[in-house]
Amino acid sequence: MAKPKILIVEDDRSLAEVLDYNLRQDGYETHVSSTGQDGLLQAKLRTPDLVVLDLMLPIMDGLEICRRLRADPATREMLVLMLTAKSEETDQVAGFSVGADDYVAKPFSVKVLQERVRALLRRRRGAATKGDVLVSQGIMVDRERHRVTLDQRLLDLTPSEFGLLETLIRQPGRVFSRSELIDAALGGDSLVLERTIDVHVRALRKKLDAHADLIETVRGVGYRFRDPVGAS
């Protein structure tokens, strides 16, 4: 079995070396980039499974890098674990709003980061093994190919948006709380805020366009996918 590939984009040389060493010890194939520009280039050339991305990079920050990764068909499905020295809620939400899959605030334990990497890769492997297709009201979710189509048009979803839509469409009519959606769609060990789900839902609704109202808000509880039969 091929080793999972991880790209580390971090301008702090000492931290990059620590991450590189420990992730290699965990059995991953790693590469380090010290600038955002080189990180984008290496992401295209090396097609890593996961990018460990520092937010506070010079010239081009992590938000812009993540935005460009998600905009490019060649890199949009890569997992992104964002690192930042900022721990405020607004910074976390900003990272998720451009498509980051998880978030670790500095200073952090390397062991914590290693576990976050394992959790993200486990989530991706789990999604790849279910291999079923869900269809409802013009939307088709193909778990095996990790594709979503809307009226036969391919949608460009981030991994987290994909997981959220798959969770909701699998049980139409069921109301999911935000914490349940974190567990089911983002992974039970994701260190994210409940408010982050709202960011993902807004982004997902925008991509669903005229079908946005299929994801219904249940005030004070959470969200549900409209049941085609007997929805209230």
Secondary structure, DSSP 8 states (H G I E B T S, - for coil): ----EEEEE-S-HHHHHHHHHHHHHTT-EEEEESSHHHHHHHHHHH--SEEEEESS-SSS-HHHHHHHHHHSTTTTTSEEEEEES---HHHHHHHHHTT-SEEEESS--HHHHHHHHHHHHHHHHHHHHH--EEEETTEEEETTTTEEEETTEE----HHHHHHHHHHHHSTT--EEHHHHIIIIIITT----HHHHHHHHHHHHHHHGGGGGGEEEETTTEEEE--TTT--
